[in-house]
Amino acid sequence: VTISGAGGLNRGDVQRVTREAVRLLREKRSSRLLVDCSRGYLDLKLVDVYGVPECYEKAGLPRYARIALVLPGVGAPSDMAGLYEFYETVCQNRGYVCRLFDCQESAEKWLQAMAGGAAPARQGGTRGC
């Protein structure tokens, strides 16, 4: 399942998109979610990012779901890298399998590898294409 957005995504947008993603995952009987933020960005404060896994829980996103997030491209606020890394860490600490990617191709490859169920080892922290 692929979800994409453009522009800034605030807390309400994250909640709405999460509900839609859960609905689509159930409908398609999938456990793999690609969130394409290449034309958008998270317009959230640090405390809001910390609450994203709680939003996932409330929406019913299963812990076995695999989340690949494609990072914003050119035009996104340049000081956001730490926020995305914090998002990834918070999700993982709360039991969600989440990875960041610089391009959709790498994200899709990771999700395909995840089809077997086991989480492949992180490759030196690289997110590249």
C-alpha positions as CSV (number, residue, x, y, z in Angstrom):
1,V,0.0,0.0,0.0
2,T,1.4,3.4,-1.0
3,I,0.3,6.7,0.6
4,S,1.7,10.0,-0.6
5,G,1.3,13.6,0.3
6,A,2.4,17.1,-0.7
7,G,3.2,20.1,1.4
8,G,3.2,20.1,5.2
9,L,1.5,17.3,7.1
10,N,0.3,18.4,10.5
11,R,-0.9,16.3,13.4
12,G,-4.5,16.1,12.1
13,D,-3.2,15.1,8.7
14,V,-1.1,12.3,10.2
15,Q,-4.1,11.0,12.1
16,R,-6.3,11.1,8.9
17,V,-3.6,9.5,6.8
18,T,-3.0,6.8,9.4
19,R,-6.7,5.8,9.5
20,E,-6.8,5.7,5.7
21,A,-3.6,3.6,5.6
22,V,-5.0,1.1,8.1
23,R,-8.2,0.8,6.1
24,L,-6.2,0.2,2.9
25,L,-3.9,-2.4,4.6
26,R,-7.0,-4.3,5.8
27,E,-8.8,-4.0,2.5
28,K,-5.8,-5.2,0.5
29,R,-4.7,-7.7,3.2
30,S,-1.3,-6.3,3.3
31,S,1.3,-5.6,6.0
32,R,3.6,-3.3,4.0
33,L,3.1,0.4,3.8
34,L,5.1,2.9,1.7
35,V,4.7,6.5,2.9
36,D,6.0,8.8,0.1
37,C,6.9,12.2,1.6
38,S,9.2,13.1,-1.4
39,R,6.8,16.0,-2.2
40,G,5.8,16.8,1.3
41,Y,7.2,17.0,4.9
42,L,6.1,16.5,8.5
43,D,5.0,19.9,9.9
44,L,5.2,18.6,13.5
45,K,6.8,19.5,16.7
46,L,9.1,17.0,18.5
47,V,6.3,16.2,21.0
48,D,3.9,15.5,18.1
49,V,6.4,13.1,16.5
50,Y,6.7,11.3,19.9
51,G,3.0,10.7,19.8
52,V,2.8,9.3,16.3
53,P,3.1,5.6,17.5
54,E,0.1,6.3,19.8
55,C,-1.8,7.5,16.8
56,Y,-0.9,4.2,15.1
57,E,-2.1,2.2,18.1
58,K,-5.5,4.1,18.2
59,A,-6.0,3.6,14.5
60,G,-5.3,-0.1,14.8
61,L,-2.1,-0.3,12.8
62,P,-0.7,-3.7,13.6
63,R,2.8,-4.1,15.0
64,Y,3.7,-6.5,12.2
65,A,3.1,-3.8,9.6
66,R,6.3,-2.7,7.8
67,I,6.6,1.0,7.2
68,A,9.0,2.5,4.6
69,L,9.1,6.3,4.7
70,V,10.6,8.1,1.6
71,L,12.1,11.3,2.9
72,P,11.3,14.8,1.4
73,G,13.2,15.9,-1.6
74,V,14.3,19.4,-2.7
75,G,12.2,22.2,-1.3
76,A,11.6,20.7,2.1
77,P,12.9,22.4,5.2
78,S,16.6,21.4,5.4
79,D,16.6,21.2,9.2
80,M,14.1,18.3,9.3
81,A,16.6,15.3,9.1
82,G,16.8,14.9,12.8
83,L,13.0,14.9,13.1
84,Y,12.7,12.0,10.7
85,E,15.4,10.1,12.5
86,F,13.6,10.7,15.8
87,Y,10.3,9.4,14.2
88,E,12.1,6.2,13.1
89,T,13.6,5.7,16.5
90,V,10.3,6.4,18.4
91,C,8.4,4.0,16.1
92,Q,11.0,1.3,16.6
93,N,11.1,1.8,20.3
94,R,7.3,1.3,20.4
95,G,7.5,-1.9,18.4
96,Y,6.8,-0.7,14.8
97,V,9.2,-1.8,12.0
98,C,10.0,1.5,10.3
99,R,12.8,2.6,8.0
100,L,13.7,5.8,6.3
101,F,14.7,6.0,2.6
102,D,16.0,8.7,0.2
103,C,14.1,7.3,-2.8
104,Q,11.1,5.2,-3.5
105,E,13.1,2.5,-5.3
106,S,15.1,1.6,-2.2
107,A,11.9,1.7,-0.1
108,E,10.1,-0.7,-2.4
109,K,13.1,-3.1,-2.4
110,W,13.1,-3.1,1.4
111,L,9.4,-3.8,1.6
112,Q,9.7,-6.6,-1.0
113,A,12.5,-8.1,1.2
114,M,10.2,-7.8,4.2
115,A,7.6,-10.0,2.5
116,G,9.3,-13.0,4.1
117,G,8.6,-11.7,7.6
118,A,12.1,-11.3,9.0
119,A,13.6,-7.8,9.3
120,P,16.8,-7.6,7.3
121,A,19.8,-6.1,9.1
122,R,20.4,-2.4,8.7
123,Q,23.1,-1.8,6.1
124,G,25.4,0.7,7.7
125,G,22.7,3.2,8.3
126,T,22.4,4.0,4.6
127,R,19.1,5.1,3.1
128,G,20.4,5.7,-0.4
129,C,19.4,4.7,-3.8
